[in-house]
Amino acid sequence: MKRIALLALAALLLSGCAVVTVASTAVSVTAGAVGLAADAAIGTARITGKAVGAAADAVLPSDE
């Protein structure tokens, strides 16, 4: 809610180009945070998958 108020105030105080720049920067920061969160989730899934595979290999009999 504070961000919206801040952006609205900035829109009133700044010229058109500056408002676009501020909004663009806010979107870029948010997109960057979402990208980092997605990378972390993918990394966690890969590690979990490797652990499950290793556990299955240890429990299941080999084909040899």
The first five atom37 places (N, CA, C, CB, O) and aatype in JSON, in Angstrom:
{
  "aatype": [12, 11, 1, 9, 0, 10, 10, 0, 10, 0, 0, 10, 10, 10, 15, 7, 4, 0, 19, 19, 16, 19, 0, 15, 16, 0, 19, 15, 19, 16, 0, 7, 0, 19, 7, 10, 0, 0, 3, 0, 0, 9, 7, 16, 0, 1, 9, 16, 7, 11, 0, 19, 7, 0, 0, 0, 3, 0, 19, 10, 14, 15, 3, 6],
  "atom_mask": [
    [1, 1, 1, 1, 1],
    [1, 1, 1, 1, 1],
    [1, 1, 1, 1, 1],
    [1, 1, 1, 1, 1],
    [1, 1, 1, 1, 1],
    [1, 1, 1, 1, 1],
    [1, 1, 1, 1, 1],
    [1, 1, 1, 1, 1],
    [1, 1, 1, 1, 1],
    [1, 1, 1, 1, 1],
    [1, 1, 1, 1, 1],
    [1, 1, 1, 1, 1],
    [1, 1, 1, 1, 1],
    [1, 1, 1, 1, 1],
    [1, 1, 1, 1, 1],
    [1, 1, 1, 0, 1],
    [1, 1, 1, 1, 1],
    [1, 1, 1, 1, 1],
    [1, 1, 1, 1, 1],
    [1, 1, 1, 1, 1],
    [1, 1, 1, 1, 1],
    [1, 1, 1, 1, 1],
    [1, 1, 1, 1, 1],
    [1, 1, 1, 1, 1],
    [1, 1, 1, 1, 1],
    [1, 1, 1, 1, 1],
    [1, 1, 1, 1, 1],
    [1, 1, 1, 1, 1],
    [1, 1, 1, 1, 1],
    [1, 1, 1, 1, 1],
    [1, 1, 1, 1, 1],
    [1, 1, 1, 0, 1],
    [1, 1, 1, 1, 1],
    [1, 1, 1, 1, 1],
    [1, 1, 1, 0, 1],
    [1, 1, 1, 1, 1],
    [1, 1, 1, 1, 1],
    [1, 1, 1, 1, 1],
    [1, 1, 1, 1, 1],
    [1, 1, 1, 1, 1],
    [1, 1, 1, 1, 1],
    [1, 1, 1, 1, 1],
    [1, 1, 1, 0, 1],
    [1, 1, 1, 1, 1],
    [1, 1, 1, 1, 1],
    [1, 1, 1, 1, 1],
    [1, 1, 1, 1, 1],
    [1, 1, 1, 1, 1],
    [1, 1, 1, 0, 1],
    [1, 1, 1, 1, 1],
    [1, 1, 1, 1, 1],
    [1, 1, 1, 1, 1],
    [1, 1, 1, 0, 1],
    [1, 1, 1, 1, 1],
    [1, 1, 1, 1, 1],
    [1, 1, 1, 1, 1],
    [1, 1, 1, 1, 1],
    [1, 1, 1, 1, 1],
    [1, 1, 1, 1, 1],
    [1, 1, 1, 1, 1],
    [1, 1, 1, 1, 1],
    [1, 1, 1, 1, 1],
    [1, 1, 1, 1, 1],
    [1, 1, 1, 1, 1]
  ],
  "atom_positions": [
    [[0.82, -1.18, 0.0], [0.0, 0.0, 0.0], [0.87, 1.25, 0.0], [-0.94, 0.0, 1.2], [0.55, 2.24, -0.65]],
    [[1.98, 1.18, 0.73], [2.88, 2.33, 0.77], [3.51, 2.58, -0.6], [3.98, 2.12, 1.82], [3.73, 3.72, -1.0]],
    [[3.79, 1.48, -1.31], [4.39, 1.63, -2.65], [3.45, 2.36, -3.6], [4.76, 0.25, -3.24], [3.86, 3.22, -4.37]],
    [[2.18, 2.0, -3.52], [1.2, 2.64, -4.4], [1.12, 4.12, -4.1], [-0.19, 1.98, -4.25], [1.09, 4.95, -5.02]],
    [[1.09, 4.46, -2.82], [1.04, 5.87, -2.43], [2.29, 6.61, -2.88], [0.86, 6.02, -0.91], [2.22, 7.74, -3.35]],
    [[3.43, 5.97, -2.74], [4.7, 6.58, -3.16], [4.73, 6.79, -4.67], [5.89, 5.7, -2.72], [5.16, 7.84, -5.15]],
    [[4.27, 5.79, -5.42], [4.25, 5.93, -6.87], [3.26, 7.01, -7.31], [3.9, 4.6, -7.53], [3.52, 7.74, -8.27]],
    [[2.12, 7.09, -6.62], [1.14, 8.13, -6.95], [1.72, 9.52, -6.68], [-0.16, 7.94, -6.15], [1.54, 10.44, -7.48]],
    [[2.4, 9.66, -5.55], [3.03, 10.94, -5.22], [4.11, 11.28, -6.23], [3.63, 10.9, -3.8], [4.23, 12.43, -6.66]],
    [[4.9, 10.29, -6.62], [5.94, 10.51, -7.61], [5.32, 10.93, -8.95], [6.81, 9.24, -7.78], [5.86, 11.79, -9.65]],
    [[4.21, 10.32, -9.3], [3.54, 10.66, -10.55], [3.08, 12.11, -10.56], [2.36, 9.74, -10.79], [3.11, 12.77, -11.59]],
    [[2.65, 12.6, -9.4], [2.2, 13.99, -9.32], [3.36, 14.97, -9.35], [1.39, 14.19, -8.07], [3.24, 16.07, -9.89]],
    [[4.49, 14.58, -8.77], [5.61, 15.51, -8.63], [6.59, 15.51, -9.8], [6.35, 15.18, -7.39], [7.25, 16.51, -10.06]],
    [[6.67, 14.4, -10.49], [7.69, 14.26, -11.53], [7.09, 14.47, -12.92], [8.34, 12.89, -11.45], [5.88, 14.38, -13.11]],
    [[7.96, 14.75, -13.86], [7.49, 14.89, -15.25], [7.18, 13.52, -15.83], [8.56, 15.61, -16.11], [7.47, 12.5, -15.2]],
    [[6.6, 13.48, -17.02], [6.18, 12.22, -17.64], [7.3, 11.21, -17.81], [0.0, 0.0, 0.0], [7.11, 10.03, -17.5]],
    [[8.44, 11.64, -18.3], [9.56, 10.72, -18.52], [10.06, 10.14, -17.22], [10.7, 11.43, -19.26], [10.38, 8.95, -17.14]],
    [[10.13, 10.96, -16.2], [10.62, 10.49, -14.91], [9.65, 9.48, -14.3], [10.83, 11.66, -13.96], [10.08, 8.52, -13.67]],
    [[8.36, 9.69, -14.49], [7.36, 8.75, -13.96], [7.52, 7.4, -14.64], [5.93, 9.29, -14.17], [7.48, 6.37, -13.98]],
    [[7.71, 7.4, -15.93], [7.92, 6.15, -16.66], [9.17, 5.46, -16.16], [8.0, 6.4, -18.18], [9.18, 4.24, -16.0]],
    [[10.23, 6.21, -15.92], [11.48, 5.63, -15.43], [11.3, 5.02, -14.05], [12.58, 6.69, -15.39], [11.77, 3.91, -13.8]],
    [[10.62, 5.72, -13.15], [10.38, 5.2, -11.8], [9.54, 3.94, -11.87], [9.69, 6.26, -10.92], [9.85, 2.95, -11.19]],
    [[8.48, 3.94, -12.65], [7.62, 2.76, -12.78], [8.38, 1.6, -13.41], [6.38, 3.09, -13.61], [8.23, 0.46, -12.98]],
    [[9.19, 1.89, -14.4], [9.98, 0.85, -15.05], [10.97, 0.22, -14.08], [10.71, 1.42, -16.25], [11.16, -0.99, -14.08]],
    [[11.59, 1.06, -13.26], [12.54, 0.55, -12.27], [11.83, -0.34, -11.25], [13.25, 1.71, -11.55], [12.34, -1.39, -10.88]],
    [[10.64, 0.08, -10.81], [9.88, -0.73, -9.85], [9.52, -2.08, -10.44], [8.61, 0.01, -9.42], [9.61, -3.1, -9.75]],
    [[9.12, -2.1, -11.7], [8.78, -3.37, -12.36], [10.02, -4.24, -12.51], [8.14, -3.1, -13.74], [9.95, -5.45, -12.33]],
    [[11.14, -3.65, -12.84], [12.38, -4.41, -13.01], [12.82, -5.05, -11.7], [13.49, -3.51, -13.54], [13.23, -6.2, -11.68]],
    [[12.73, -4.3, -10.62], [13.12, -4.83, -9.31], [12.2, -5.99, -8.93], [13.07, -3.73, -8.22], [12.67, -7.02, -8.44]],
    [[10.91, -5.84, -9.14], [9.95, -6.9, -8.82], [10.21, -8.13, -9.68], [8.5, -6.41, -9.02], [10.19, -9.26, -9.17]],
    [[10.44, -7.94, -10.96], [10.72, -9.07, -11.85], [12.01, -9.77, -11.46], [10.81, -8.6, -13.31], [12.09, -11.0, -11.52]],
    [[13.01, -9.0, -11.05], [14.26, -9.61, -10.59], [14.06, -10.47, -9.36], [0.0, 0.0, 0.0], [14.64, -11.55, -9.26]],
    [[13.25, -10.0, -8.42], [12.98, -10.77, -7.21], [12.22, -12.05, -7.54], [12.18, -9.93, -6.21], [12.5, -13.1, -6.96]],
    [[11.27, -11.96, -8.45], [10.51, -13.15, -8.86], [11.44, -14.15, -9.55], [9.35, -12.76, -9.81], [11.32, -15.36, -9.33]],
    [[12.35, -13.65, -10.37], [13.31, -14.53, -11.04], [14.21, -15.25, -10.05], [0.0, 0.0, 0.0], [14.48, -16.44, -10.21]],
    [[14.67, -14.54, -9.02], [15.51, -15.17, -8.01], [14.73, -16.23, -7.23], [16.06, -14.12, -7.04], [15.27, -17.3, -6.93]],
    [[13.49, -15.94, -6.92], [12.66, -16.92, -6.2], [12.44, -18.17, -7.05], [11.31, -16.29, -5.81], [12.47, -19.28, -6.54]],
    [[12.22, -17.98, -8.35], [12.03, -19.12, -9.25], [13.3, -19.94, -9.34], [11.59, -18.63, -10.65], [13.25, -21.17, -9.33]],
    [[14.45, -19.28, -9.44], [15.72, -20.0, -9.49], [15.94, -20.82, -8.22], [16.88, -19.02, -9.68], [16.41, -21.96, -8.28]],
    [[15.59, -20.25, -7.08], [15.74, -20.97, -5.81], [14.82, -22.19, -5.76], [15.44, -20.04, -4.62], [15.23, -23.26, -5.3]],
    [[13.59, -22.03, -6.23], [12.65, -23.16, -6.23], [13.11, -24.27, -7.17], [11.26, -22.68, -6.64], [13.0, -25.45, -6.84]],
    [[13.63, -23.9, -8.33], [14.12, -24.9, -9.28], [15.33, -25.63, -8.71], [14.48, -24.24, -10.62], [15.44, -26.85, -8.83]],
    [[16.23, -24.88, -8.08], [17.4, -25.5, -7.46], [17.0, -26.46, -6.35], [0.0, 0.0, 0.0], [17.57, -27.55, -6.24]],
    [[16.03, -26.08, -5.54], [15.55, -26.96, -4.47], [14.93, -28.22, -5.05], [14.53, -26.23, -3.59], [15.16, -29.31, -4.53]],
    [[14.15, -28.09, -6.12], [13.54, -29.26, -6.75], [14.59, -30.19, -7.31], [12.58, -28.83, -7.86], [14.44, -31.41, -7.23]],
    [[15.64, -29.65, -7.87], [16.71, -30.5, -8.42], [17.41, -31.27, -7.32], [17.73, -29.65, -9.2], [17.69, -32.46, -7.46]],
    [[17.71, -30.58, -6.21], [18.38, -31.25, -5.09], [17.48, -32.34, -4.51], [18.76, -30.24, -3.99], [17.95, -33.44, -4.21]],
    [[16.19, -32.04, -4.36], [15.24, -33.03, -3.84], [15.15, -34.23, -4.78], [13.84, -32.39, -3.65], [15.12, -35.37, -4.32]],
    [[15.11, -33.96, -6.08], [15.06, -35.05, -7.05], [16.28, -35.95, -6.98], [0.0, 0.0, 0.0], [16.17, -37.17, -7.09]],
    [[17.45, -35.35, -6.8], [18.67, -36.15, -6.69], [18.66, -36.99, -5.42], [19.91, -35.24, -6.71], [19.09, -38.14, -5.44]],
    [[18.16, -36.42, -4.32], [18.1, -37.17, -3.06], [17.13, -38.33, -3.17], [17.69, -36.24, -1.91], [17.41, -39.42, -2.67]],
    [[15.98, -38.11, -3.8], [15.0, -39.19, -3.98], [15.58, -40.28, -4.87], [13.68, -38.65, -4.59], [15.4, -41.46, -4.6]],
    [[16.27, -39.89, -5.93], [16.9, -40.88, -6.81], [17.96, -41.7, -6.1], [0.0, 0.0, 0.0], [18.05, -42.91, -6.29]],
    [[18.76, -41.05, -5.27], [19.79, -41.76, -4.52], [19.16, -42.72, -3.52], [20.72, -40.76, -3.8], [19.64, -43.84, -3.35]],
    [[18.09, -42.29, -2.86], [17.41, -43.16, -1.9], [16.8, -44.36, -2.61], [16.33, -42.38, -1.13], [16.86, -45.48, -2.09]],
    [[16.22, -44.15, -3.77], [15.63, -45.25, -4.54], [16.7, -46.22, -4.99], [14.85, -44.71, -5.75], [16.49, -47.43, -4.95]],
    [[17.83, -45.71, -5.42], [18.95, -46.57, -5.83], [19.44, -47.41, -4.66], [20.1, -45.74, -6.39], [19.81, -48.57, -4.85]],
    [[19.45, -46.84, -3.47], [19.93, -47.57, -2.29], [18.96, -48.67, -1.87], [20.17, -46.61, -1.13], [19.37, -49.7, -1.35]],
    [[17.66, -48.43, -2.08], [16.65, -49.38, -1.58], [16.33, -50.45, -2.62], [15.37, -48.64, -1.2], [16.18, -51.62, -2.26]],
    [[16.22, -50.07, -3.87], [15.82, -51.03, -4.91], [16.99, -51.92, -5.3], [15.28, -50.3, -6.14], [18.14, -51.47, -5.33]],
    [[16.7, -53.17, -5.61], [17.78, -54.07, -6.05], [18.3, -53.66, -7.43], [17.28, -55.54, -6.08], [17.55, -53.12, -8.25]],
    [[19.57, -53.92, -7.67], [20.14, -53.55, -8.98], [19.8, -54.62, -10.0], [21.67, -53.36, -8.88], [19.45, -55.75, -9.65]],
    [[19.89, -54.25, -11.28], [19.56, -55.18, -12.36], [20.72, -56.09, -12.71], [19.12, -54.41, -13.59], [20.58, -56.99, -13.54]],
    [[21.84, -55.88, -12.1], [23.05, -56.65, -12.47], [23.0, -58.05, -11.99], [24.28, -56.01, -11.95], [23.93, -58.82, -12.22]]
  ]
}
